[in-house]
Amino acid sequence: MLFRLTEPALRPIRRFLPDLGGIDISPIILLLILFFLRQFLLTTVAPLVV
């Protein structure tokens, strides 16, 4: 079940990453993308709402 929830977000990232010998860093990349997206939205959109 967890695989079905996370795979749509992780699959595109896995396509661009090189094979690292069985180490999957796509969850780390996804977390970094989400962090930067959150920071971007908080600094650009939030001031417009308030």
Phi and psi in degrees as a GROMACS rama.xvg file:
@    title "Ramachandran Plot"
@    xaxis  label "Phi"
@    yaxis  label "Psi"
@TYPE xy
-62.7429  -37.2416  LEU-2
-59.8125  -43.6385  PHE-3
-66.4897  -28.6211  ARG-4
-79.0723  -37.9449  LEU-5
-93.3736  -24.0621  THR-6
-60.0158  -39.7486  GLU-7
-60.8507  -30.494  PRO-8
-84.3968  -32.0676  ALA-9
-86.8605  -27.6526  LEU-10
-58.1572  -47.0578  ARG-11
-63.385  -33.2809  PRO-12
-69.069  -40.8189  ILE-13
-62.6768  -29.9504  ARG-14
-65.7824  -30.7244  ARG-15
-92.3323  -15.7305  PHE-16
-85.6126  142.058  LEU-17
-74.24  160.702  PRO-18
-70.4204  122.325  ASP-19
-107.148  29.8104  LEU-20
72.6577  40.2075  GLY-21
92.7055  -0.826843  GLY-22
-97.0173  122.863  ILE-23
-103.059  108.331  ASP-24
-101.49  9.70129  ILE-25
-61.3851  -35.3703  SER-26
-63.3356  -35.0408  PRO-27
-67.7202  -42.9071  ILE-28
-62.2304  -42.4412  ILE-29
-62.4267  -42.4429  LEU-30
-62.9741  -40.3354  LEU-31
-64.4402  -41.6977  LEU-32
-61.7434  -45.1989  ILE-33
-63.866  -38.7181  LEU-34
-62.8189  -48.9295  PHE-35
-66.9186  -35.6965  PHE-36
-63.8683  -42.7756  LEU-37
-62.0602  -45.9062  ARG-38
-62.3387  -41.9604  GLN-39
-61.7505  -45.8187  PHE-40
-66.7327  -38.392  LEU-41
-67.8667  -32.6502  LEU-42
-88.0605  -21.7662  THR-43
-107.487  -42.0554  THR-44
-89.8555  -39.7624  VAL-45
-58.6769  -43.1195  ALA-46
-63.2705  -26.1485  PRO-47
-74.7059  -27.0094  LEU-48
-79.0032  -36.8345  VAL-49
